[in-house]
Amino acid sequence: MADKVAVVTGSNKGIGYATVRELYKRGVKYVYLTARDVQRGQKAIENLKQEGWNPLFHQLDVTDKDSVKIFAEHLKQKHGGIDILINNAAISSSNFTETSYEDSVRVIDANYFSILTIQEYIFPILNDSARVINISSDCGHISNLRNKYWISRLTKVDTKQGDVNAFVNWFLDSVKNGTLDQEDFQEMPLLAYRISKIALCALTRVQQKEVGRNISVNSLHPGFVKTDMTKTTGFITIEEASKAPVYLALDVDQSVKGKYFWYDKTEREWADPNQKLHCTYEVIDKCLRELNQA
Ligand SMILES: NC(=O)c1ccc[n+]([C@@H]2O[C@H](COP(=O)([O-])OP(=O)(O)OC[C@H]3O[C@@H](n4cnc5c(N)ncnc54)[C@H](OP(=O)(O)O)[C@@H]3O)[C@@H](O)[C@H]2O)c1
């Protein structure tokens, strides 16, 4: 492996943490484990060191412009540029079944607007032929939406960042004004999270069209994974879930661009609402109830 430089956001735990380890296992020389909280980050670094890996660490809060800017400057100074960027950091809705305005703002900021900050400061230091992997979700598939206007506006060939921003702002305004119409959505639980991840998938396609320099930008549903985000329910482990992001970072052909992937490494059609790949909350709820009974 040529001396590649990789960055994984939100990697002090969960899928991001396992992805750092998998990148090292696969021979990437410089892998940045990043965390918004330095102590949590250092603890994760210590754990990986005990396993024999030697990850690099930098503080990174993706919702804090200054933090992203300082990290980008560090990367530029130390390495000139980076080859792999895995946008993994995210939060879920605090209450899975209720949608409040404050919580929706928090989720959309962390999962969508943060990516625009990263685009502003970290995209300029991507090396030619770099790879960006946006960790989305099955909650991000277009079939989570029923509103025909937004399906059309987000999936047209010339969708722009402004269209995606308009989509998330439409959602936030609807929550604020109490005009949310459940006919617009496939399911109501985890709604702000769904909106943030749909927006991320739509943005992935916009970024791909605009980035140039043979850089690839793809999005990925990492599976239903046992992490803190899912209250430790799920069907696969973080180790299993780390394989697909690393496949997109190292193995898939460089010509694969602007696509949506599934955790089994197969490509799925993101823009087709008839694919019915949306997240079914009933499955999550059943797992949570089983967990509570155990
Ligand atoms: N688990 C699943 O079943 C599942 C399914 C579909 C998609 N995903 C996606 O997979 C990715 C990883 O999720 P996970 O399940 O591994 O979740 P997790 O265990 O909750 O880990 C999330 C990571 O993101 C970090 N983070 C949150 N906000 C941040 C911020 N503002 N700046 C920097 N880091 C921040 C967290 O740091 P702290 O420790 O400081 O909170 C943590 O390290 C997410 O994008 C998630 O949406 C997960």
The ligand as an SDF file (V2000), in Angstrom:
LIG
                    3D

 48 52  0  0  0  0  0  0  0  0999 V2000
  -25.3880    1.3250   13.9310 N   0  0  0  0  0  0  0  0  0  0  0  0
  -26.2240    1.1730   12.9000 C   0  0  0  0  0  0  0  0  0  0  0  0
  -27.0400    0.2230   12.8480 O   0  0  0  0  0  0  0  0  0  0  0  0
  -26.1950    2.1500   11.7580 C   0  0  0  0  0  0  0  0  0  0  0  0
  -27.1110    1.9650   10.7270 C   0  0  0  0  0  0  0  0  0  0  0  0
  -27.1110    2.8240    9.6470 C   0  0  0  0  0  0  0  0  0  0  0  0
  -26.1820    3.8470    9.6050 C   0  0  0  0  0  0  0  0  0  0  0  0
  -25.3000    4.0300   10.6280 N   0  0  0  0  0  0  0  0  0  0  0  0
  -24.3270    5.1250   10.5230 C   0  0  0  0  0  0  0  0  0  0  0  0
  -23.0260    4.6420   10.8010 O   0  0  0  0  0  0  0  0  0  0  0  0
  -22.2150    5.6920   11.3480 C   0  0  0  0  0  0  0  0  0  0  0  0
  -21.5800    5.2420   12.6480 C   0  0  0  0  0  0  0  0  0  0  0  0
  -22.6010    4.9650   13.5720 O   0  0  0  0  0  0  0  0  0  0  0  0
  -22.3990    4.0380   14.8460 P   0  0  0  0  0  0  0  0  0  0  0  0
  -23.5300    3.0930   14.8580 O   0  0  0  0  0  0  0  0  0  0  0  0
  -21.0110    3.5380   14.9110 O   0  0  0  0  0  0  0  0  0  0  0  0
  -22.6850    5.1230   15.9880 O   0  0  0  0  0  0  0  0  0  0  0  0
  -21.9860    5.4020   17.4010 P   0  0  0  0  0  0  0  0  0  0  0  0
  -21.4620    4.1680   18.0040 O   0  0  0  0  0  0  0  0  0  0  0  0
  -22.9790    6.2210   18.1330 O   0  0  0  0  0  0  0  0  0  0  0  0
  -20.7310    6.3060   16.9840 O   0  0  0  0  0  0  0  0  0  0  0  0
  -20.9110    7.5760   16.4520 C   0  0  0  0  0  0  0  0  0  0  0  0
  -19.5730    8.2880   16.4780 C   0  0  0  0  0  0  0  0  0  0  0  0
  -19.7740    9.6170   15.9480 O   0  0  0  0  0  0  0  0  0  0  0  0
  -19.2200   10.5300   16.8780 C   0  0  0  0  0  0  0  0  0  0  0  0
  -19.8190   11.8570   16.7570 N   0  0  0  0  0  0  0  0  0  0  0  0
  -21.0880   12.2440   16.9910 C   0  0  0  0  0  0  0  0  0  0  0  0
  -21.2130   13.5650   16.8130 N   0  0  0  0  0  0  0  0  0  0  0  0
  -19.9850   14.0250   16.4590 C   0  0  0  0  0  0  0  0  0  0  0  0
  -19.4620   15.2960   16.1530 C   0  0  0  0  0  0  0  0  0  0  0  0
  -20.2140   16.3940   16.1930 N   0  0  0  0  0  0  0  0  0  0  0  0
  -18.1500   15.3870   15.7950 N   0  0  0  0  0  0  0  0  0  0  0  0
  -17.3750   14.2910   15.7640 C   0  0  0  0  0  0  0  0  0  0  0  0
  -17.8010   13.0600   16.0800 N   0  0  0  0  0  0  0  0  0  0  0  0
  -19.0910   12.9340   16.4210 C   0  0  0  0  0  0  0  0  0  0  0  0
  -19.4320    9.8990   18.2330 C   0  0  0  0  0  0  0  0  0  0  0  0
  -18.5990   10.5020   19.2000 O   0  0  0  0  0  0  0  0  0  0  0  0
  -18.9930   10.5540   20.7790 P   0  0  0  0  0  0  0  0  0  0  0  0
  -18.5060    9.2760   21.3790 O   0  0  0  0  0  0  0  0  0  0  0  0
  -18.2730   11.7640   21.2610 O   0  0  0  0  0  0  0  0  0  0  0  0
  -20.4960   10.6730   20.8680 O   0  0  0  0  0  0  0  0  0  0  0  0
  -19.0220    8.4660   17.8980 C   0  0  0  0  0  0  0  0  0  0  0  0
  -17.6240    8.3510   17.8690 O   0  0  0  0  0  0  0  0  0  0  0  0
  -23.1490    6.8920   11.5000 C   0  0  0  0  0  0  0  0  0  0  0  0
  -23.0230    7.7300   10.3740 O   0  0  0  0  0  0  0  0  0  0  0  0
  -24.5350    6.2520   11.5230 C   0  0  0  0  0  0  0  0  0  0  0  0
  -25.5490    7.1560   11.1350 O   0  0  0  0  0  0  0  0  0  0  0  0
  -25.2900    3.2120   11.7140 C   0  0  0  0  0  0  0  0  0  0  0  0
  1  2  1  0
  2  3  2  0
  2  4  1  0
  4  5  1  0
  4 48  2  0
  5  6  2  0
  6  7  1  0
  7  8  2  0
  8  9  1  0
  8 48  1  0
  9 10  1  0
  9 46  1  0
 10 11  1  0
 11 12  1  0
 11 44  1  0
 12 13  1  0
 13 14  1  0
 14 15  2  0
 14 16  1  0
 14 17  1  0
 17 18  1  0
 18 19  2  0
 18 20  1  0
 18 21  1  0
 21 22  1  0
 22 23  1  0
 23 24  1  0
 23 42  1  0
 24 25  1  0
 25 26  1  0
 25 36  1  0
 26 27  1  0
 26 35  1  0
 27 28  2  0
 28 29  1  0
 29 30  1  0
 29 35  2  0
 30 31  1  0
 30 32  2  0
 32 33  1  0
 33 34  2  0
 34 35  1  0
 36 37  1  0
 36 42  1  0
 37 38  1  0
 38 39  2  0
 38 40  1  0
 38 41  1  0
 42 43  1  0
 44 45  1  0
 44 46  1  0
 46 47  1  0
M  CHG  2   8   1  16  -1
M  END
$$$$
